[in-house]
């Protein structure tokens, strides 16, 4: 399996020279590795063999045609953006989605393909103690935010950091849905379930026309809180003003240490 993988990597690796020619050569090598003849490829693509030959010689094809060629081999085309894994980029791209990390020097994000941004990160929400307690009791089922990614899939885990004076990670909940609405509609639909008073609501959403309602399910407290000092010492964690995305090491630790949260 490793040998095949290395052959494929060598087949598609770009070198110096004309990019179109290199892409065409890579497509030809992939086709040959897949054991497909030009005639068979032409039949699969429903084009003439001469057109297949032209693609493999020149490679200057539209993206959709390139996708169809790769799909005809039984593969999926992916195009990725690779950034240096400097602190600046690591902070800037601390998104809702995990990057690929082919090595410690790169952050790679897919920008084309069926699995674009496939791995959703868990989030950490900073919430005031009076609200976090109600969430973990199952009474407060909606949390409001000025901004939040609508693309967060259902079932994303929200780890709840209770702010001062508690200053600890106290539990978790599943995000059942993320709703974007005009602020006036958020108040009308979610004021009661969000347990927020009108003056606090108006002050929080001042200056924006739309906001986000995070609907929670299966909220559970941890068997023990993780204090801020412990979070800092073990994970370099700093509380967010609103939310952040859990790093892989923090997420793994929370998953391993709290597999059965308190009922």
C-alpha positions as CSV (number, residue, x, y, z in Angstrom):
1,X,0.0,0.0,0.0
2,X,2.8,2.4,0.9
3,X,4.6,1.6,-2.4
4,X,1.5,2.5,-4.4
5,X,1.0,5.7,-2.5
6,X,4.6,6.7,-3.2
7,X,4.1,6.0,-6.9
8,X,1.1,8.2,-7.0
9,X,2.9,11.0,-5.2
10,X,5.7,10.8,-7.7
11,X,3.2,10.7,-10.6
12,X,1.6,14.0,-9.6
13,X,4.5,15.9,-8.2
14,X,5.2,19.1,-10.1
15,X,8.6,20.1,-11.2
16,X,10.2,23.0,-13.1
17,X,8.8,23.9,-16.5
18,X,5.4,24.5,-18.0
19,X,2.6,23.8,-15.5
20,X,0.1,22.7,-18.2
21,X,2.5,20.2,-19.6
22,X,3.3,18.9,-16.2
23,X,-0.4,18.5,-15.3
24,X,-1.0,16.6,-18.5
25,X,2.0,14.3,-17.8
26,X,0.7,13.7,-14.3
27,X,-2.7,12.8,-15.6
28,X,-1.2,10.3,-18.0
29,X,0.9,8.7,-15.3
30,X,-2.1,8.4,-13.0
31,X,-4.1,6.8,-15.9
32,X,-1.3,4.3,-16.5
33,X,-1.0,3.5,-12.8
34,X,-4.7,2.9,-12.7
35,X,-4.3,0.4,-15.7
36,X,-6.6,2.4,-18.0
37,X,-5.8,2.8,-21.7
38,X,-6.4,6.0,-23.7
39,X,-9.1,4.2,-25.5
40,X,-10.8,3.2,-22.3
41,X,-10.5,6.8,-20.9
42,X,-12.0,8.2,-24.1
43,X,-14.9,5.9,-23.7
44,X,-15.4,6.8,-20.1
45,X,-15.3,10.5,-20.8
46,X,-17.4,10.1,-24.0
47,X,-14.8,12.0,-26.1
48,X,-12.4,11.0,-28.8
49,X,-9.1,9.4,-28.1
50,X,-7.4,12.4,-29.8
51,X,-9.0,14.7,-27.2
52,X,-7.6,12.5,-24.4
53,X,-4.2,12.6,-26.0
54,X,-4.4,16.4,-26.2
55,X,-5.3,16.7,-22.5
56,X,-2.3,14.6,-21.6
57,X,0.1,16.5,-23.8
58,X,-1.0,20.0,-22.9
59,X,-2.9,19.8,-19.6
60,X,-4.4,23.2,-20.0
61,X,-7.9,22.1,-19.2
62,X,-10.7,23.7,-17.4
63,X,-11.2,22.8,-13.8
64,X,-14.4,20.9,-14.5
65,X,-12.8,18.9,-17.2
66,X,-9.9,18.1,-14.9
67,X,-12.4,16.9,-12.3
68,X,-14.1,14.7,-14.8
69,X,-10.8,13.1,-15.9
70,X,-9.8,12.3,-12.3
71,X,-13.4,11.0,-11.5
72,X,-13.1,8.7,-14.6
73,X,-10.2,7.1,-12.9
74,X,-12.3,6.5,-9.8
75,X,-10.6,9.2,-7.8
76,X,-11.6,12.6,-6.3
77,X,-9.9,15.8,-7.3
78,X,-8.7,18.0,-4.5
79,X,-7.1,21.4,-4.7
80,X,-5.5,22.7,-1.5
81,X,-4.0,25.9,-0.2
82,X,-0.8,25.4,1.8
83,X,0.3,28.1,4.3
84,X,3.5,28.1,6.3
85,X,2.8,27.0,9.9
86,X,4.1,30.2,11.5
87,X,2.5,31.5,14.6
88,X,0.9,34.3,12.6
89,X,-0.8,31.9,10.2
90,X,-1.7,29.4,12.9
91,X,-3.6,32.1,14.7
92,X,-5.1,33.6,11.6
93,X,-6.4,30.3,10.3
94,X,-7.6,29.0,13.7
95,X,-10.9,28.3,11.9
96,X,-13.8,25.9,12.5
97,X,-12.0,23.3,10.5
98,X,-8.8,21.3,11.0
99,X,-6.1,21.8,8.4
100,X,-4.1,18.9,7.1
101,X,-0.6,18.9,8.5
102,X,1.6,17.0,6.0
103,X,4.5,18.3,8.1
104,X,5.1,20.7,10.9
105,X,5.9,23.5,8.5
106,X,2.6,23.6,6.7
107,X,-1.1,24.2,7.2
108,X,-3.1,22.8,4.3
109,X,-6.7,23.7,3.6
110,X,-8.7,22.1,0.8
111,X,-10.4,24.6,-1.4
112,X,-12.0,22.3,-4.0
113,X,-13.6,18.9,-3.7
114,X,-16.5,17.1,-2.1
115,X,-14.9,17.0,1.3
116,X,-14.0,20.7,1.5
117,X,-13.4,21.5,5.2
118,X,-14.4,18.0,6.2
119,X,-13.3,17.9,9.9
120,X,-15.3,20.2,12.1
121,X,-13.4,21.4,15.2
122,X,-15.1,21.5,18.6
123,X,-15.6,25.0,19.9
124,X,-14.9,26.6,23.3
125,X,-17.5,29.2,24.4
126,X,-16.9,31.7,27.1
127,X,-20.1,32.1,29.0
128,X,-20.9,34.0,32.2
129,X,-21.4,31.7,35.3
130,X,-25.0,32.5,35.7
131,X,-25.7,31.4,32.2
132,X,-23.3,28.4,32.1
133,X,-25.0,27.0,35.2
134,X,-28.4,27.2,33.5
135,X,-27.0,25.5,30.4
136,X,-25.6,22.6,32.4
137,X,-28.9,22.3,34.2
138,X,-30.7,22.0,30.9
139,X,-32.7,25.1,31.4
140,X,-30.9,27.5,29.0
141,X,-31.0,25.8,25.6
142,X,-29.9,28.7,23.4
143,X,-26.7,30.8,23.4
144,X,-26.5,34.0,21.5
145,X,-23.5,35.2,19.5
146,X,-22.8,38.3,17.3
147,X,-20.8,36.0,15.0
148,X,-20.5,32.2,14.5
149,X,-20.0,29.9,11.5
150,X,-23.2,28.8,10.0
151,X,-21.3,25.9,8.5
152,X,-20.8,24.3,11.9
153,X,-22.5,20.9,11.5
154,X,-25.1,19.5,13.9
155,X,-23.5,17.6,16.7
156,X,-20.5,19.9,17.0
157,X,-19.4,19.9,20.7
158,X,-19.3,23.2,22.5
159,X,-17.0,23.1,25.6
160,X,-18.2,25.6,28.1
161,X,-15.7,27.9,29.8
162,X,-17.3,29.7,32.7
163,X,-15.8,33.1,33.1
164,X,-14.8,35.1,36.2
165,X,-15.1,34.4,39.1
166,X,-15.3,30.6,38.2
167,X,-12.7,30.7,35.5
168,X,-12.9,27.0,34.5
169,X,-14.0,24.6,31.8
170,X,-17.1,23.2,33.4
171,X,-19.0,21.1,30.8
172,X,-20.1,20.5,27.3
173,X,-23.1,20.5,25.1
174,X,-24.0,19.6,21.5
175,X,-24.8,22.3,19.0
176,X,-28.1,21.1,17.5
177,X,-28.4,24.0,15.1
178,X,-27.0,27.4,14.3
179,X,-29.6,30.0,13.3
180,X,-28.8,33.4,11.7
181,X,-31.6,36.0,12.1
182,X,-32.2,39.7,12.3
183,X,-31.6,40.9,15.9
184,X,-35.2,41.8,16.4
185,X,-36.3,38.2,15.4
186,X,-33.7,36.7,17.7
187,X,-35.2,38.6,20.6
188,X,-38.7,37.5,19.7
189,X,-37.9,33.9,19.2
190,X,-35.1,33.2,21.8
191,X,-35.3,35.7,24.6
192,X,-36.9,33.2,27.0
193,X,-34.7,30.2,26.2
194,X,-31.6,32.3,26.2
195,X,-32.4,33.7,29.7
196,X,-31.3,37.2,28.8
197,X,-32.7,40.5,29.8
198,X,-33.6,43.1,27.3
199,X,-31.0,45.8,28.4
200,X,-28.3,43.1,28.2
201,X,-29.5,41.9,24.9
202,X,-29.6,45.4,23.3
203,X,-26.2,46.2,24.7
204,X,-24.7,43.0,23.3
205,X,-26.1,43.3,19.8
206,X,-25.5,47.1,19.5
207,X,-24.2,48.0,16.1
208,X,-25.2,44.8,14.3
209,X,-28.3,44.0,12.4
210,X,-28.1,40.2,12.5
211,X,-26.9,37.6,15.0
212,X,-26.7,33.9,15.7
213,X,-28.6,31.6,18.0
214,X,-26.9,28.4,19.0
215,X,-29.4,25.7,19.9
216,X,-28.0,23.3,22.5
217,X,-28.8,19.7,23.2
218,X,-27.4,17.1,25.7
219,X,-25.7,19.5,28.0
220,X,-23.6,17.8,30.7
221,X,-21.3,19.1,33.4
222,X,-17.8,17.6,33.7
223,X,-17.1,15.4,36.7
224,X,-14.7,18.1,37.8
225,X,-14.0,21.6,36.4
226,X,-10.7,22.3,34.7
227,X,-9.4,25.5,36.1
228,X,-7.8,28.2,34.0
229,X,-4.4,27.6,35.6
230,X,-4.6,23.9,34.6
231,X,-5.7,24.8,31.1
232,X,-2.9,27.3,30.7
233,X,-0.2,24.9,32.1
234,X,-1.3,21.9,30.1
235,X,-2.6,23.4,26.8
236,X,-1.4,27.0,26.7
237,X,-5.1,27.9,26.7
238,X,-6.4,31.5,27.0
239,X,-10.1,32.2,27.4
240,X,-11.7,33.7,24.3
241,X,-13.9,36.8,24.5
242,X,-16.6,34.9,22.6
243,X,-15.5,31.6,21.2
244,X,-12.5,29.8,19.8
245,X,-11.8,26.4,18.2
246,X,-10.4,23.7,20.4
247,X,-6.9,22.6,19.5
248,X,-6.4,18.9,18.7
249,X,-4.5,18.3,21.9
250,X,-7.1,20.0,24.1
251,X,-10.0,18.2,22.3
252,X,-8.2,14.9,22.7
253,X,-7.6,15.5,26.4
254,X,-11.2,16.5,27.1
255,X,-12.5,13.5,25.1
256,X,-10.1,11.0,26.9
257,X,-10.5,12.4,30.5
258,X,-14.2,13.0,30.4
259,X,-15.6,10.1,28.3
260,X,-18.6,9.8,30.6
261,X,-19.6,13.2,31.8
262,X,-21.8,13.6,34.8
263,X,-25.5,12.7,34.5
